[in-house]
Amino acid sequence: MKRSMKKVLAGFTLVELMIVVVILGILAAVAIPAFTRYVKRSKTSEATGNISKIYQGEVSYFNQSSEQSIASFAAASATPTGTPSASKFAAQPTAFTSNSGWSAIGFSVDAPLYYQYSAAATASNFNAIAIGNIDGDGTSSNFSRAAALNAGEIQGAQIVITNELE
């Protein structure tokens, strides 16, 4: 009788439960920062993808304009307007299509955005820029890709990233 009663009353001791709680705390302390870094990195993929699209659009625009003997790059103002913050800019379907610079290079985005895009250009070079603030702390992350005309050939640089995850 005593033996079966012990089996019914068997359970975990307080020390065993505290060890489990400590292990779970350690796992959470490691996993939560890793997860937030992963989320921030996924948000930055928008900027790198769109900078690449702007770069390709500028190269295409230059090649088309050089066929017409007016070789130049297209400039486009910062779009969408406003200060970047942790939340996405609201979708502004006409923001890119109403700007002649963006229309010229064939770049537009209909979905909400984390980053503000611009293209600074002269006749011989351009710089595609994305500025964002993915965690809302007031520090901006900047992505840019420049290219210059050198002896009739476009030479592009790699994407330069400043404060990627802020």
DRENVEX-432216 format. One record per atom (N, C-alpha, C, O, CB): x, y, z. Coordinates in steps of 0.05 Angstrom, whole numbers, plus 5000, padded with zeros to 4 digits. Atoms other than C-alpha are relative to their C-alpha. Glycine has a CB too. Layout:
<recs>
XYZ ...
</recs>
This chain:
<recs>
501649765000 500050005000 501750255000 501150444986 498150005024 498249774999 505650485017 501450054973 501850284965 502049975022 498649975025 509050344952 498350134979 499250314964 500949734990 501849885020 503050524908 499350295007 498850454990 497549834997 500649734991 501651144950 502350194992 501950424985 499550015030 497749845008 508751394936 499950064970 500650294962 502649865007 500249955029 507551314861 498050224994 498450384976 499349744985 502149805004 501251734866 501050285008 500450484994 497549935016 499049754990 504752284905 502650094987 503650304993 500349995030 497549935013 510952274861 499750254983 497650284971 501149764983 500149755016 512552934827 502850124998 504849995005 498150205011 497449875002 518053434814 500650165026 498750265039 500050194976 499349854977 521853754870 500350304992 500450364968 502749895012 499749725005 522554504876 502650064986 502750244969 499850165027 497349965012 529954464857 499849934970 500950084953 502149845014 500250085028 528254094792 498450214985 499150274962 498649724998 501649805014 522954604774 501650264996 501350394976 497450065016 498449765002 527755184788 502149964978 502750164964 501350075026 498050055021 532954864743 498750034972 500050154954 501249715003 501449975026 527854824686 499550294994 499850384972 497349845001 500649725004 525955554696 502650154992 502550324975 498850135026 497449875007 533355764694 500849934971 501650114957 502249915020 499450085028 534455374630 498350154980 499350244960 499749694996 501849855017 528355694598 500850294998 500650414977 497149975009 499149725000 530856384619 502550044983 502650244969 500550085028 497549985016 537656264587 499349974971 500350134954 502049785008 500850045028 534456014523 498650254989 499050344967 498249764997 501449755009 529956634520 501950234997 501750394979 497850075021 498049795001 535857094534 501649994974 502550194964 501850005024 498550035025 539356814473 498250034976 499050154956 501449724999 501850015023 533356724427 498750274993 498550344969 497949805004 501549755006 529857404434 501850204985 500850314965 499150135026 498449825016 535757844411 500649894972 500650054953 502750055014 499650125026 537157364354 497550034982 497850094958 500749705002 502449965016 529957404332 499650294992 498850344969 497649915017 500349725007 529758164334 502050084978 501350244960 500350185024 498149955021 536158184292 499049894973 499350014952 502849885007 501050125024 532957714243 497750174987 497650204963 498949715006 502349835010 526658154237 501150254987 500250334966 498150075023 498849755011 530958784226 501349944974 501150094954 502050125020 498650075025 535158434173 498049944978 498550014955 501749755005 502050055021 528858214137 498850264989 498150284966 497749825011 500949745009 526558934135 502050144981 501250284963 499450185024 498049875016 533159154104 500149884972 501250004953 502749985013 500050125027 532158674045 498450174981 498950174957 499049725001 501549825018 527059174018 501850204988 501750254964 497750145016 498249785010 532359714012 502049894979 502450014958 501550135023 498050115019 537659273978 498749924974 499949974953 501549775013 501450075025 532659003928 499250234984 499650244959 497549835007 500949765015 529859683910 502350164990 502150284968 498250175017 497649865010 536760003905 501049864974 501850004956 502250005022 499250145024 538559463855 498250064976 499150094954 500149695005 501949935021 532259603815 500450284989 500350334965 497149975010 499449725009 533760353814 502550014984 502650144963 500250185025 497550015015 540860213792 499649894971 500550014952 502149825015 500550115027 538559773734 498350194983 498850214959 498549735003 501649805014 533360293715 501750234990 501350324967 497850105018 498249785008 538660843713 501849914977 502250074958 501750095024 498250105022 543260413669 498449984975 499350064953 501249735008 501750025024 537460263621 499350284989 499450324965 497449855007 500749735009 535461003619 502450134986 502150264966 499150175025 497649885013 542661213604 500449884973 501050024954 502449955018 499650135026 543260693548 498050104980 498750144956 499849705003 502149895019 536660933517 500650294992 500250364969 497249975013 499549725006 538561663523 502650034983 502750224967 500350165026 497549985016 545561543493 499449924971 500850024953 502249815012 500850075028 542161233431 498850254987 498950274962 498049775000 501249765010 538661903424 502050245001 501250474997 497550075015 497849814999 545362283432 499550215022 500650445020 500350144974 500449824977 543062613498 500749855026 499249875046 497150115001 499250184978 546662133546 499950155027 501450345031 502749884995 500149904973 544862283618 498649805018 497449615008 498650285000 501450164981 542161983681 497650165010 497550405006 501849925024 502449864991 535362143712 500150045030 500949865045 497549834992 500249944972 534562483779 497149965009 495250024994 501050285007 502750044989 528562313824 500050095029 501850025044 499149704997 500249894973 526362663887 499349785021 498349575013 498050235002 500650194978 525562313955 497149935000 495350105002 500950125027 502750115000 519461873953 499949755017 501849595015 499049954971 502249834992 515161753993 500950235017 503150225029 497849845014 499349774985 515162424027 499549955030 497849785037 498550254991 500350044972 515862474102 502549895012 504449824998 497649825007 497750104986 520762254155 499749705005 497649615015 500450155027 500150294995 522361504158 499749945030 500950075046 502449864989 500550084973 519961164221 499949705002 500349564982 497550135012 500150294996 519160464250 497749874985 497749644979 499949935029 502350115015 512460384215 500450064971 501850254963 497350125011 499749975028 511760324141 498650264991 496650355003 498849774985 501449785013 510060924097 497449884988 497549654978 501850144978 502550105012 502760844074 500449974970 502050124958 497750195007 499850045029 501960584004 499150254985 496950364991 498349764991 500649775016 502161163955 500449934971 502549984959 501850255009 499750105027 500860863886 500950214980 502350154961 497549884991 499349805019 501661523850 502650155007 503550324991 497750204997 497649854992 507761773888 502349964981 503850154975 500949915028 497850055018 512661433840 499250074971 500850174956 500949715002 500849965028 508561483776 499650304993 499950374970 497449864994 500349725005 507362233784 502650154998 502750394991 498250135021 497349875001 514862383789 501349924974 501749684969 501749915025 498850065026 518162443721 502649845002 503249684984 500450264984 497550154997 524862183747 499549715004 500849544991 501650115023 500650284995 521861543773 498849874975 499449644969 498149975024 501350115025 517661453710 502149954979 502049754964 497950194990 497950035020 523861553667 501649745003 502349614984 501850245000 498450244995 527660983700 498349755004 499349535007 501850045024 501850234997 521460543706 499949885027 499649645030 500849804980 500150104973 521460483781 497550095014 496950335014 502550085016 502449934984 515160453823 499549775019 500149545014 497550064982 500850194979 512560103885 497250075009 496750305016 502150005024 502749954992 505260033902 499449925029 497450005040 498149854982 500450094972 506059713971 501250195020 502850365013 501349725003 498849834979 507660054037 503049955002 503949724997 498649955027 497150025000 515060184047 501250085027 500150255041 501250184978 498549924977 520060224105 501950224994 502750375011 501449765012 497849825008 524960644065 499050224981 497050194967 502249854987 500549775018 524861314029 502249994978 504649964985 500050275015 498150035022 528261283960 500450264985 498550424982 499049784981 499449775017 531661813918 502349924981 503749734986 500850255017 497950045019 536361853859 501250274993 499950434980 499049854974 498649755006 541462413854 501649944974 503049744972 501950095023 498750055026 544162483783 501050254987 499950464990 498049854981 498949795018 548362903737 500249864972 499449634969 502750125010 499650125026 550162783664 502049775001 501849594983 500950214980 497950215000 556062343684 500049815023 501649635024 502650134998 500150194978 554061993749 497350015014 495750195009 502350065020 502550014984 548361793795 500549855026 502549705028 497749884984 499850134975 547261553865 497149935009 495550115013 501450185022 502650094991 541161133885 500249975031 502049855041 499249724987 499949984971 539461243959 497449905013 495349955003 500650295009 502350084984 534860914010 500750075029 502850015039 499549694997 499649924972 533961204080 497649905016 495349935008 500250325002 502150114983 530060864135 500750015029 502950075037 499449724992 499650014971 529160814210 498349775010 496149815020 499150275014 501650244995 526860104222 499349945029 497549785034 501549774989 500750044972 526860124298 498950255014 498450245038 502349895015 501349764988 524260834309 501750145020 500550305036 497549925011 498449874980 530161064350 501250274991 502750395007 502249825008 499049755010 531761684308 502649974984 503450174971 500450185023 497650045015 538061384278 499249874973 497749674973 502049815015 500850105026 537461264203 502049804990 504449814995 499850234980 498350185015 540060684163 500050104971 497950164960 499049705003 499749895027 542660894095 501249794982 503249664988 501850255001 499050185021 543660484033 500450174975 498750334968 498049764995 499649855025 546760773970 501749834981 503449674989 501450275006 498450135020 549660533905 500550214978 498650334967 498549754987 499249795019 553461003859 501149874975 502049654975 502150195013 498850085026 555660953787 500950254986 499750464989 498049844982 498949775015 559761403743 500749914972 501349684966 502550125014 499350045028 561061463669 503050044997 504150255004 498450194981 497149985003 568361313654 500749894972 500549664966 501449835022 499250065028 570761323581 497749864985 498149674971 502449815000 502450115014 563661183556 498849755012 496949645001 500749954972 501050254987 562560593603 499150065028 500450215043 502249795000 501049964973 558360583666 501449815019 501449575015 496949965001 498650164980 562360353726 498550045026 498550255038 503050085002 501649994976 558060183786 501549905024 503249725022 497549854997 498850094975 560260113858 498149805014 495849775005 500650245018 501650174984 557759623909 498150165017 498450415020 501849825018 501849864982 551959803955 501550065025 502749895038 497449825006 498749914975 554560214013 497850025021 495850155017 501550274997 502050004979 550760094078 501150125025 503350055034 499049705006 499249874975 551160544139 497849955020 495450005015 500550304996 501950064979 547760334204 497849814991 495449874993 498750265011 502050185012 544359734172 497849935020 495449955013 501449744991 502150074980 540759504235 499650205021 498250165041 500849735013 500249784981 541460164272 500849915028 500850075046 497250125000 
</recs>
